[in-house]
């Protein structure tokens, strides 16, 4: 019986010794594996220190960032992933500009109304009649009255009053 207990104890000791002698994965090996995973996103980078992967860079959306973190955590030997990356701001979709044709006769009438003010330009910008230039407060009021008297409808008054 003493022999059986001694043999069992010896077997347990050998088992623990074998487990504790398990080969540790080096940071260089982990770096190689992590870099291979991260190459799917050209704007991302990874650095492995003491078994911890430090993820940096920019991702297009949160889902791709989360997927990358999960892939790094799945690498055998990576203890943790430190997320230092960002998600790119969504680019706003530019509004579609519709061009409403401004009648050249209307544009000519407005140009005639402001002909006494050489610093004022009458242009069609994004399909709308626009007044630009620098004028005094008195001149701005006279220009507004003259253009409003033409009853042309909506126009952009981008005059700078000094």
OpenMM code with the backbone's topology and positions (N, CA, C; nanometers):
from openmm import Vec3, app, unit

residues = "UNK UNK UNK UNK UNK UNK UNK UNK UNK UNK UNK UNK UNK UNK UNK UNK UNK UNK UNK UNK UNK UNK UNK UNK UNK UNK UNK UNK UNK UNK UNK UNK UNK UNK UNK UNK UNK UNK UNK UNK UNK UNK UNK UNK UNK UNK UNK UNK UNK UNK UNK UNK UNK UNK UNK UNK UNK UNK UNK UNK UNK UNK UNK UNK UNK UNK UNK UNK UNK UNK UNK UNK UNK UNK UNK UNK UNK UNK UNK UNK UNK UNK UNK UNK UNK UNK UNK UNK UNK UNK UNK UNK UNK UNK UNK UNK UNK UNK UNK UNK UNK UNK UNK UNK UNK UNK UNK UNK UNK UNK UNK UNK UNK UNK UNK UNK UNK UNK UNK UNK UNK UNK UNK UNK UNK UNK UNK UNK UNK UNK UNK UNK UNK UNK UNK UNK UNK UNK UNK UNK UNK UNK UNK UNK UNK UNK UNK UNK UNK UNK UNK UNK UNK UNK UNK UNK UNK UNK UNK UNK UNK UNK".split()
positions = [
    Vec3(0.0824, -0.1173, 0.0000),
    Vec3(0.0000, 0.0000, 0.0000),
    Vec3(0.0882, 0.1254, 0.0000),
    Vec3(0.1963, 0.1223, 0.0785),
    Vec3(0.2858, 0.2368, 0.0817),
    Vec3(0.3475, 0.2592, -0.0550),
    Vec3(0.3754, 0.1482, -0.1244),
    Vec3(0.4316, 0.1609, -0.2583),
    Vec3(0.3311, 0.2263, -0.3532),
    Vec3(0.2052, 0.1940, -0.3425),
    Vec3(0.1018, 0.2492, -0.4297),
    Vec3(0.0874, 0.3993, -0.4066),
    Vec3(0.0870, 0.4410, -0.2797),
    Vec3(0.0748, 0.5834, -0.2477),
    Vec3(0.1984, 0.6576, -0.2972),
    Vec3(0.3149, 0.5987, -0.2797),
    Vec3(0.4380, 0.6617, -0.3261),
    Vec3(0.4372, 0.6751, -0.4768),
    Vec3(0.3903, 0.5708, -0.5463),
    Vec3(0.3838, 0.5751, -0.6931),
    Vec3(0.2831, 0.6820, -0.7390),
    Vec3(0.1706, 0.6923, -0.6704),
    Vec3(0.0691, 0.7923, -0.7058),
    Vec3(0.1244, 0.9321, -0.6838),
    Vec3(0.1932, 0.9539, -0.5739),
    Vec3(0.2523, 1.0839, -0.5454),
    Vec3(0.3571, 1.1188, -0.6486),
    Vec3(0.4368, 1.0198, -0.6857),
    Vec3(0.5382, 1.0415, -0.7891),
    Vec3(0.4733, 1.0766, -0.9224),
    Vec3(0.3635, 1.0098, -0.9574),
    Vec3(0.2929, 1.0373, -1.0827),
    Vec3(0.2363, 1.1790, -1.0832),
    Vec3(0.1813, 1.2208, -0.9687),
    Vec3(0.1261, 1.3562, -0.9582),
    Vec3(0.2379, 1.4589, -0.9710),
    Vec3(0.3501, 1.4362, -0.9083),
    Vec3(0.4626, 1.5284, -0.9156),
    Vec3(0.5149, 1.5405, -1.0577),
    Vec3(0.5237, 1.4287, -1.1270),
    Vec3(0.5700, 1.4303, -1.2657),
    Vec3(0.4703, 1.5063, -1.3537),
    Vec3(0.3403, 1.4881, -1.3264),
    Vec3(0.2369, 1.5580, -1.4045),
    Vec3(0.2488, 1.7085, -1.3877),
    Vec3(0.2631, 1.7534, -1.2621),
    Vec3(0.2771, 1.8964, -1.2379),
    Vec3(0.4045, 1.9505, -1.3009),
    Vec3(0.5081, 1.8743, -1.2954),
    Vec3(0.6349, 1.9157, -1.3550),
    Vec3(0.6228, 1.9305, -1.5056),
    Vec3(0.5509, 1.8401, -1.5677),
    Vec3(0.5326, 1.8452, -1.7126),
    Vec3(0.4482, 1.9658, -1.7520),
    Vec3(0.3471, 1.9952, -1.6709),
    Vec3(0.2600, 2.1092, -1.7018),
    Vec3(0.3379, 2.2397, -1.6838),
    Vec3(0.4145, 2.2515, -1.5759),
    Vec3(0.4865, 2.3755, -1.5504),
    Vec3(0.6024, 2.3960, -1.6470),
    Vec3(0.6476, 2.2905, -1.7115),
    Vec3(0.7569, 2.3025, -1.8072),
    Vec3(0.7061, 2.3294, -1.9482),
    Vec3(0.5761, 2.3560, -1.9576),
    Vec3(0.5174, 2.3835, -2.0877),
    Vec3(0.5923, 2.4991, -2.1530),
    Vec3(0.6155, 2.4869, -2.2818),
    Vec3(0.6922, 2.5885, -2.3539),
    Vec3(0.6141, 2.7193, -2.3588),
    Vec3(0.6790, 2.8283, -2.3149),
    Vec3(0.6172, 2.9603, -2.3187),
    Vec3(0.6395, 3.0193, -2.4577),
    Vec3(0.5338, 3.0815, -2.5135),
    Vec3(0.5433, 3.1425, -2.6451),
    Vec3(0.6139, 3.2769, -2.6303),
    Vec3(0.7143, 3.3004, -2.7107),
    Vec3(0.7906, 3.4245, -2.6997),
    Vec3(0.7128, 3.5417, -2.7594),
    Vec3(0.7488, 3.6626, -2.7132),
    Vec3(0.6853, 3.7835, -2.7669),
    Vec3(0.7113, 3.7974, -2.9163),
    Vec3(0.8277, 3.7528, -2.9618),
    Vec3(0.8604, 3.7618, -3.1046),
    Vec3(0.7647, 3.6751, -3.1868),
    Vec3(0.7366, 3.5537, -3.1370),
    Vec3(0.6422, 3.4660, -3.2072),
    Vec3(0.5018, 3.5261, -3.2051),
    Vec3(0.4629, 3.5789, -3.0903),
    Vec3(0.3309, 3.6416, -3.0795),
    Vec3(0.3220, 3.7640, -3.1706),
    Vec3(0.4298, 3.8405, -3.1777),
    Vec3(0.4320, 3.9591, -3.2640),
    Vec3(0.4099, 3.9190, -3.4092),
    Vec3(0.4756, 3.8106, -3.4522),
    Vec3(0.4607, 3.7639, -3.5896),
    Vec3(0.3166, 3.7240, -3.6174),
    Vec3(0.2577, 3.6476, -3.5262),
    Vec3(0.1191, 3.6036, -3.5450),
    Vec3(0.0227, 3.7221, -3.5422),
    Vec3(0.0427, 3.8138, -3.4483),
    Vec3(-0.0456, 3.9300, -3.4358),
    Vec3(-0.0353, 4.0211, -3.5577),
    Vec3(0.0859, 4.0392, -3.6079),
    Vec3(0.1051, 4.1228, -3.7269),
    Vec3(0.0345, 4.0621, -3.8467),
    Vec3(0.0393, 3.9306, -3.8580),
    Vec3(-0.0301, 3.8624, -3.9675),
    Vec3(-0.1805, 3.8881, -3.9595),
    Vec3(-0.2363, 3.8850, -3.8400),
    Vec3(-0.3794, 3.9090, -3.8216),
    Vec3(-0.4152, 4.0531, -3.8570),
    Vec3(-0.3318, 4.1477, -3.8153),
    Vec3(-0.3632, 4.2904, -3.8307),
    Vec3(-0.3434, 4.3391, -3.9742),
    Vec3(-0.2713, 4.2661, -4.0569),
    Vec3(-0.2469, 4.3128, -4.1940),
    Vec3(-0.3741, 4.3245, -4.2763),
    Vec3(-0.4859, 4.2693, -4.2291),
    Vec3(-0.6115, 4.2835, -4.3021),
    Vec3(-0.6622, 4.4278, -4.2992),
    Vec3(-0.6136, 4.5073, -4.2022),
    Vec3(-0.6496, 4.6491, -4.1959),
    Vec3(-0.5208, 4.7303, -4.2099),
    Vec3(-0.5007, 4.7964, -4.3246),
    Vec3(-0.3751, 4.8695, -4.3467),
    Vec3(-0.3560, 4.9885, -4.2536),
    Vec3(-0.4620, 5.0351, -4.1879),
    Vec3(-0.4509, 5.1509, -4.0986),
    Vec3(-0.4320, 5.1115, -3.9527),
    Vec3(-0.4120, 4.9818, -3.9273),
    Vec3(-0.3960, 4.9347, -3.7900),
    Vec3(-0.2547, 4.8827, -3.7684),
    Vec3(-0.2134, 4.8793, -3.6409),
    Vec3(-0.0826, 4.8257, -3.6047),
    Vec3(-0.0955, 4.7534, -3.4716),
    Vec3(0.0014, 4.6661, -3.4443),
    Vec3(0.0001, 4.5926, -3.3183),
    Vec3(0.1429, 4.5747, -3.2698),
    Vec3(0.1590, 4.5789, -3.1380),
    Vec3(0.2878, 4.5538, -3.0772),
    Vec3(0.2637, 4.4644, -2.9562),
    Vec3(0.3437, 4.3582, -2.9431),
    Vec3(0.3264, 4.2640, -2.8329),
    Vec3(0.4386, 4.2843, -2.7315),
    Vec3(0.4000, 4.3035, -2.6045),
    Vec3(0.4946, 4.3184, -2.4943),
    Vec3(0.4472, 4.2304, -2.3794),
    Vec3(0.5334, 4.1407, -2.3381),
    Vec3(0.5050, 4.0509, -2.2261),
    Vec3(0.3716, 3.9789, -2.2431),
    Vec3(0.3434, 3.9362, -2.3656),
    Vec3(0.2218, 3.8597, -2.3932),
    Vec3(0.0968, 3.9431, -2.4118),
    Vec3(0.1078, 4.0746, -2.4031),
    Vec3(-0.0083, 4.1630, -2.4196),
    Vec3(0.0034, 4.2337, -2.5543),
    Vec3(-0.1020, 4.2219, -2.6356),
    Vec3(-0.1050, 4.2863, -2.7667),
    Vec3(-0.1602, 4.4274, -2.7512),
    Vec3(-0.0864, 4.5252, -2.8005),
    Vec3(-0.1289, 4.6656, -2.7954),
    Vec3(-0.1734, 4.7036, -2.9365),
    Vec3(-0.3051, 4.7191, -2.9529),
    Vec3(-0.3639, 4.7483, -3.0840),
    Vec3(-0.3784, 4.8981, -3.1023),
    Vec3(-0.3279, 4.9498, -3.2148),
    Vec3(-0.3388, 5.0917, -3.2456),
    Vec3(-0.3870, 5.1110, -3.3881),
    Vec3(-0.4106, 5.2354, -3.4251),
    Vec3(-0.4521, 5.2664, -3.5615),
    Vec3(-0.5971, 5.3100, -3.5676),
    Vec3(-0.6503, 5.3076, -3.6896),
    Vec3(-0.7864, 5.3539, -3.7145),
    Vec3(-0.8653, 5.2465, -3.7872),
    Vec3(-0.9903, 5.2305, -3.7469),
    Vec3(-1.0801, 5.1342, -3.8101),
    Vec3(-1.1985, 5.2078, -3.8712),
    Vec3(-1.2530, 5.1513, -3.9767),
    Vec3(-1.3643, 5.2149, -4.0470),
    Vec3(-1.4904, 5.2173, -3.9606),
    Vec3(-1.5125, 5.1119, -3.8812),
    Vec3(-1.6308, 5.1065, -3.7960),
    Vec3(-1.6021, 5.0231, -3.6717),
    Vec3(-1.6932, 5.0299, -3.5769),
    Vec3(-1.6752, 4.9608, -3.4489),
    Vec3(-1.6742, 4.8090, -3.4674),
    Vec3(-1.7530, 4.7574, -3.5616),
    Vec3(-1.7599, 4.6123, -3.5829),
    Vec3(-1.6256, 4.5568, -3.6269),
    Vec3(-1.5577, 4.6238, -3.7186),
    Vec3(-1.4276, 4.5740, -3.7647),
    Vec3(-1.3233, 4.5843, -3.6535),
    Vec3(-1.3339, 4.6856, -3.5698),
    Vec3(-1.2429, 4.6998, -3.4564),
    Vec3(-1.2644, 4.5849, -3.3569),
    Vec3(-1.3901, 4.5572, -3.3245),
    Vec3(-1.4220, 4.4486, -3.2315),
    Vec3(-1.3778, 4.3136, -3.2869),
    Vec3(-1.3944, 4.2930, -3.4169),
    Vec3(-1.3525, 4.1677, -3.4792),
    Vec3(-1.2011, 4.1505, -3.4701),
    Vec3(-1.1267, 4.2590, -3.4891),
    Vec3(-0.9811, 4.2532, -3.4809),
    Vec3(-0.9373, 4.2187, -3.3385),
    Vec3(-1.0006, 4.2786, -3.2400),
    Vec3(-0.9678, 4.2491, -3.1003),
    Vec3(-0.9940, 4.1021, -3.0699),
    Vec3(-1.1061, 4.0490, -3.1181),
    Vec3(-1.1390, 3.9080, -3.0956),
    Vec3(-1.0353, 3.8166, -3.1612),
    Vec3(-0.9905, 3.8517, -3.2812),
    Vec3(-0.8890, 3.7701, -3.3499),
    Vec3(-0.7569, 3.7713, -3.2736),
    Vec3(-0.7192, 3.8869, -3.2191),
    Vec3(-0.5945, 3.8948, -3.1426),
    Vec3(-0.6041, 3.8139, -3.0128),
    Vec3(-0.7193, 3.8197, -2.9469),
    Vec3(-0.7378, 3.7439, -2.8229),
    Vec3(-0.7347, 3.5935, -2.8489),
    Vec3(-0.7713, 3.5535, -2.9710),
    Vec3(-0.7751, 3.4111, -3.0051),
    Vec3(-0.6359, 3.3520, -3.0294),
    Vec3(-0.5345, 3.4342, -3.0416),
    Vec3(-0.3978, 3.3846, -3.0639),
    Vec3(-0.3492, 3.3168, -2.9359),
    Vec3(-0.3041, 3.1933, -2.9488),
    Vec3(-0.2556, 3.1173, -2.8340),
    Vec3(-0.1302, 3.1838, -2.7772),
    Vec3(-0.1373, 3.2266, -2.6518),
    Vec3(-0.0246, 3.2916, -2.5866),
    Vec3(-0.0493, 3.4387, -2.5587),
    Vec3(-0.1472, 3.4995, -2.6254),
    Vec3(-0.1804, 3.6394, -2.5988),
    Vec3(-0.2641, 3.6435, -2.4714),
    Vec3(-0.2128, 3.7134, -2.3697),
    Vec3(-0.2816, 3.7215, -2.2408),
    Vec3(-0.3989, 3.8191, -2.2448),
    Vec3(-0.3775, 3.9323, -2.3128),
    Vec3(-0.4797, 4.0371, -2.3164),
    Vec3(-0.4534, 4.1264, -2.4372),
    Vec3(-0.5527, 4.2077, -2.4734),
    Vec3(-0.5380, 4.3044, -2.5820),
    Vec3(-0.5688, 4.4426, -2.5251),
    Vec3(-0.4731, 4.5319, -2.5362),
    Vec3(-0.4927, 4.6709, -2.4950),
    Vec3(-0.5358, 4.7488, -2.6194),
    Vec3(-0.6568, 4.8019, -2.6144),
    Vec3(-0.7125, 4.8719, -2.7303),
    Vec3(-0.6782, 5.0199, -2.7227),
    Vec3(-0.5913, 5.0641, -2.8123),
    Vec3(-0.5545, 5.2055, -2.8214),
    Vec3(-0.5935, 5.2600, -2.9591),
    Vec3(-0.6806, 5.1886, -3.0287),
    Vec3(-0.7202, 5.2274, -3.1639),
    Vec3(-0.8422, 5.3176, -3.1596),
    Vec3(-0.8745, 5.3755, -3.2738),
    Vec3(-0.9905, 5.4633, -3.2862),
    Vec3(-1.0759, 5.4199, -3.4036),
    Vec3(-1.1994, 5.4677, -3.4018),
    Vec3(-1.2907, 5.4444, -3.5133),
    Vec3(-1.2999, 5.5747, -3.5904),
    Vec3(-1.2807, 5.5667, -3.7207),
    Vec3(-1.2843, 5.6868, -3.8050),
    Vec3(-1.4224, 5.7499, -3.7984),
    Vec3(-1.4234, 5.8813, -3.7955),
    Vec3(-1.5499, 5.9538, -3.7962),
    Vec3(-1.6198, 5.9305, -3.9291),
    Vec3(-1.7485, 5.9135, -3.9208),
    Vec3(-1.8255, 5.8918, -4.0423),
    Vec3(-1.8213, 6.0181, -4.1276),
    Vec3(-1.7927, 6.0002, -4.2538),
    Vec3(-1.7897, 6.1159, -4.3431),
    Vec3(-1.9322, 6.1503, -4.3834),
    Vec3(-1.9688, 6.2754, -4.3643),
    Vec3(-2.1056, 6.3139, -4.3994),
    Vec3(-2.1259, 6.3060, -4.5502),
    Vec3(-2.2430, 6.2643, -4.5860),
    Vec3(-2.2769, 6.2561, -4.7276),
    Vec3(-2.3143, 6.3960, -4.7748),
    Vec3(-2.2478, 6.4391, -4.8769),
    Vec3(-2.2731, 6.5734, -4.9291),
    Vec3(-2.4136, 6.5791, -4.9890),
    Vec3(-2.4863, 6.6848, -4.9577),
    Vec3(-2.6205, 6.6947, -5.0142),
    Vec3(-2.6136, 6.7103, -5.1661),
    Vec3(-2.7095, 6.6542, -5.2300),
    Vec3(-2.7164, 6.6650, -5.3750),
    Vec3(-2.7689, 6.8039, -5.4075),
    Vec3(-2.6904, 6.8747, -5.4841),
    Vec3(-2.7300, 7.0101, -5.5185),
    Vec3(-2.8128, 7.0076, -5.6458),
    Vec3(-2.9299, 7.0657, -5.6339),
    Vec3(-3.0135, 7.0771, -5.7522),
    Vec3(-2.9963, 7.2179, -5.8051),
    Vec3(-2.9801, 7.2281, -5.9313),
    Vec3(-2.9598, 7.3606, -5.9879),
    Vec3(-3.0918, 7.4114, -6.0430),
    Vec3(-3.1347, 7.5227, -5.9874),
    Vec3(-3.2541, 7.5859, -6.0418),
    Vec3(-3.2040, 7.6986, -6.1316),
    Vec3(-3.2443, 7.6940, -6.2515),
    Vec3(-3.1955, 7.7915, -6.3489),
    Vec3(-3.2479, 7.9300, -6.3133),
    Vec3(-3.1568, 8.0240, -6.3036),
    Vec3(-3.1936, 8.1628, -6.2799),
    Vec3(-3.2082, 8.2275, -6.4166),
    Vec3(-3.3216, 8.2890, -6.4367),
    Vec3(-3.3497, 8.3534, -6.5644),
    Vec3(-3.2459, 8.4633, -6.5884),
    Vec3(-3.1758, 8.4584, -6.7005),
    Vec3(-3.0761, 8.5617, -6.7288),
    Vec3(-3.1342, 8.7033, -6.7282),
    Vec3(-3.2613, 8.7174, -6.7624),
    Vec3(-3.3244, 8.8498, -6.7611),
    Vec3(-3.3348, 8.9019, -6.6182),
    Vec3(-3.3647, 8.8114, -6.5231),
    Vec3(-3.3733, 8.8509, -6.3827),
    Vec3(-3.2348, 8.8907, -6.3327),
    Vec3(-3.1345, 8.8124, -6.3708),
    Vec3(-2.9977, 8.8425, -6.3297),
    Vec3(-2.9565, 8.9796, -6.3840),
    Vec3(-2.9935, 9.0103, -6.5058),
    Vec3(-2.9606, 9.1385, -6.5678),
    Vec3(-3.0296, 9.2540, -6.4941),
    Vec3(-3.1555, 9.2331, -6.4527),
    Vec3(-3.2279, 9.3371, -6.3793),
    Vec3(-3.1582, 9.3683, -6.2466),
    Vec3(-3.1132, 9.2637, -6.1780),
    Vec3(-3.0451, 9.2831, -6.0492),
    Vec3(-2.9122, 9.3541, -6.0716),
    Vec3(-2.8393, 9.3162, -6.1766),
    Vec3(-2.7131, 9.3834, -6.2062),
    Vec3(-2.7359, 9.5314, -6.2345),
    Vec3(-2.8429, 9.5633, -6.3065),
    Vec3(-2.8745, 9.7035, -6.3333),
    Vec3(-2.9110, 9.7773, -6.2045),
    Vec3(-2.9791, 9.7091, -6.1116),
    Vec3(-3.0208, 9.7728, -5.9863),
    Vec3(-2.9008, 9.8059, -5.8969),
    Vec3(-2.7911, 9.7292, -5.9078),
    Vec3(-2.6746, 9.7522, -5.8218),
    Vec3(-2.5572, 9.8125, -5.8991),
    Vec3(-2.5829, 9.8649, -6.0186),
    Vec3(-2.4733, 9.9166, -6.1016),
    Vec3(-2.4016, 10.0355, -6.0378),
    Vec3(-2.4688, 10.1073, -5.9473),
    Vec3(-2.4074, 10.2216, -5.8813),
    Vec3(-2.3144, 10.1792, -5.7668),
    Vec3(-2.3072, 10.0509, -5.7401),
    Vec3(-2.2235, 9.9981, -5.6328),
    Vec3(-2.1220, 9.9015, -5.6949),
    Vec3(-2.0058, 9.9525, -5.7370),
    Vec3(-1.9093, 9.8702, -5.8109),
    Vec3(-1.8497, 9.7544, -5.7291),
    Vec3(-1.8567, 9.7621, -5.5972),
    Vec3(-1.8000, 9.6531, -5.5169),
    Vec3(-1.8949, 9.5333, -5.5051),
    Vec3(-2.0174, 9.5482, -5.5536),
    Vec3(-2.1169, 9.4405, -5.5429),
    Vec3(-2.1169, 9.3575, -5.6699),
    Vec3(-2.1095, 9.2260, -5.6509),
    Vec3(-2.1142, 9.1331, -5.7644),
    Vec3(-2.2435, 9.0548, -5.7579),
    Vec3(-2.3037, 9.0319, -5.8735),
    Vec3(-2.4248, 8.9511, -5.8844),
    Vec3(-2.3848, 8.8224, -5.9551),
    Vec3(-2.4024, 8.7097, -5.8845),
    Vec3(-2.3611, 8.5800, -5.9392),
    Vec3(-2.4707, 8.4767, -5.9153),
    Vec3(-2.4617, 8.3681, -5.9896),
    Vec3(-2.5463, 8.2525, -5.9634),
    Vec3(-2.4566, 8.1488, -5.8972),
    Vec3(-2.4855, 8.1195, -5.7687),
    Vec3(-2.4072, 8.0232, -5.6914),
    Vec3(-2.5008, 7.9106, -5.6489),
    Vec3(-2.4640, 7.7880, -5.6869),
    Vec3(-2.5465, 7.6705, -5.6563),
    Vec3(-2.6913, 7.6903, -5.7001),
    Vec3(-2.7088, 7.7516, -5.8133),
    Vec3(-2.8415, 7.7677, -5.8704),
    Vec3(-2.9237, 7.8804, -5.8107),
    Vec3(-2.8642, 7.9626, -5.7244),
    Vec3(-2.9381, 8.0735, -5.6648),
    Vec3(-2.8657, 8.2046, -5.6915),
    Vec3(-2.9437, 8.3090, -5.7101),
    Vec3(-2.8898, 8.4425, -5.7307),
    Vec3(-2.8263, 8.4891, -5.6003),
    Vec3(-2.7014, 8.5356, -5.6072),
    Vec3(-2.6270, 8.5725, -5.4871),
    Vec3(-2.5588, 8.7071, -5.5062),
    Vec3(-2.5707, 8.7921, -5.4042),
    Vec3(-2.5037, 8.9216, -5.4038),
    Vec3(-2.3850, 8.9126, -5.3084),
    Vec3(-2.2669, 8.9521, -5.3558),
    Vec3(-2.1473, 8.9503, -5.2721),
    Vec3(-2.0746, 9.0831, -5.2855),
    Vec3(-1.9939, 9.1147, -5.1845),
    Vec3(-1.9147, 9.2368, -5.1873),
    Vec3(-1.9178, 9.3063, -5.0526),
    Vec3(-1.8434, 9.4157, -5.0414),
    Vec3(-1.8366, 9.4945, -4.9175),
    Vec3(-1.9025, 9.6292, -4.9407),
    Vec3(-1.9948, 9.6641, -4.8506),
    Vec3(-2.0675, 9.7916, -4.8627),
    Vec3(-2.0879, 9.8517, -4.7244),
    Vec3(-2.1272, 9.9792, -4.7227),
    Vec3(-2.1595, 10.0437, -4.5957),
    Vec3(-2.3025, 10.0054, -4.5572),
    Vec3(-2.3418, 10.0390, -4.4368),
    Vec3(-2.4775, 10.0080, -4.3906),
    Vec3(-2.5836, 10.0755, -4.4747),
    Vec3(-2.5604, 10.2026, -4.5099),
    Vec3(-2.6550, 10.2778, -4.5924),
    Vec3(-2.6664, 10.2158, -4.7316),
    Vec3(-2.5504, 10.1783, -4.7900),
    Vec3(-2.5511, 10.1155, -4.9217),
    Vec3(-2.6238, 9.9808, -4.9175),
    Vec3(-2.6035, 9.9045, -4.8126),
    Vec3(-2.6683, 9.7737, -4.8002),
    Vec3(-2.8199, 9.7902, -4.7982),
    Vec3(-2.8683, 9.8895, -4.7246),
    Vec3(-3.0124, 9.9119, -4.7187),
    Vec3(-3.0670, 9.9518, -4.8561),
    Vec3(-2.9969, 10.0413, -4.9281),
    Vec3(-3.0416, 10.0834, -5.0614),
    Vec3(-3.0428, 9.9663, -5.1589),
    Vec3(-2.9389, 9.8816, -5.1517),
    Vec3(-2.9320, 9.7651, -5.2416),
    Vec3(-3.0479, 9.6708, -5.2129),
    Vec3(-3.0745, 9.6460, -5.0852),
    Vec3(-3.1833, 9.5551, -5.0490),
    Vec3(-3.3170, 9.6103, -5.0988),
    Vec3(-3.3403, 9.7385, -5.0790),
    Vec3(-3.4655, 9.7993, -5.1252),
    Vec3(-3.4782, 9.7888, -5.2769),
    Vec3(-3.3692, 9.8140, -5.3489),
    Vec3(-3.3724, 9.8083, -5.4956),
    Vec3(-3.4018, 9.6678, -5.5453),
    Vec3(-3.3364, 9.5701, -5.4875),
    Vec3(-3.3552, 9.4312, -5.5328),
    Vec3(-3.4934, 9.3808, -5.4922),
    Vec3(-3.5369, 9.4133, -5.3708),
    Vec3(-3.6697, 9.3709, -5.3270),
    Vec3(-3.7792, 9.4325, -5.4142),
    Vec3(-3.7574, 9.5543, -5.4631),
    Vec3(-3.8557, 9.6212, -5.5487),
    Vec3(-3.8733, 9.5469, -5.6812),
    Vec3(-3.7722, 9.4705, -5.7221),
    Vec3(-3.7824, 9.3941, -5.8471),
    Vec3(-3.8745, 9.2733, -5.8333),
    Vec3(-3.9045, 9.2332, -5.7103),
    Vec3(-3.9899, 9.1181, -5.6808),
    Vec3(-3.9422, 8.9925, -5.7535),
    Vec3(-3.8129, 8.9626, -5.7342),
    Vec3(-3.7542, 8.8460, -5.8010),
    Vec3(-3.7681, 8.7189, -5.7181),
    Vec3(-3.8113, 8.7328, -5.5946),
    Vec3(-3.8235, 8.6159, -5.5080),
    Vec3(-3.6991, 8.6005, -5.4216),
    Vec3(-3.6677, 8.4769, -5.3915),
    Vec3(-3.5582, 8.4492, -5.2995),
    Vec3(-3.4222, 8.4702, -5.3662),
    Vec3(-3.3312, 8.5319, -5.2906),
    Vec3(-3.1927, 8.5485, -5.3346),
    Vec3(-3.1046, 8.5496, -5.2103),
    Vec3(-2.9766, 8.5209, -5.2279),
    Vec3(-2.8812, 8.5204, -5.1170),
    Vec3(-2.8124, 8.6561, -5.1088),
    Vec3(-2.8258, 8.7199, -4.9943),
    Vec3(-2.7618, 8.8482, -4.9722),
    Vec3(-2.6393, 8.8231, -4.8863),
    Vec3(-2.5243, 8.8039, -4.9494),
    Vec3(-2.3987, 8.7774, -4.8788),
    Vec3(-2.3087, 8.9007, -4.8760),
    Vec3(-2.3708, 9.0169, -4.8666),
    Vec3(-2.2937, 9.1421, -4.8616),
    Vec3(-2.2303, 9.1565, -4.7237),
    Vec3(-2.1091, 9.2067, -4.7212),
    Vec3(-2.0381, 9.2335, -4.5967),
    Vec3(-2.0542, 9.3821, -4.5678),
    Vec3(-2.1172, 9.4118, -4.4536),
    Vec3(-2.1415, 9.5507, -4.4160),
    Vec3(-2.0283, 9.5973, -4.3268),
    Vec3(-1.9649, 9.7083, -4.3690),
    Vec3(-1.8531, 9.7636, -4.2919),
    Vec3(-1.9021, 9.8645, -4.1924),
] * unit.nanometer
topology = app.Topology()
chain = topology.addChain("A")
for resn in residues:
    res = topology.addResidue(resn, chain)
    for name in ("N", "CA", "C"):
        topology.addAtom(name, app.Element.getBySymbol(name[0]), res)
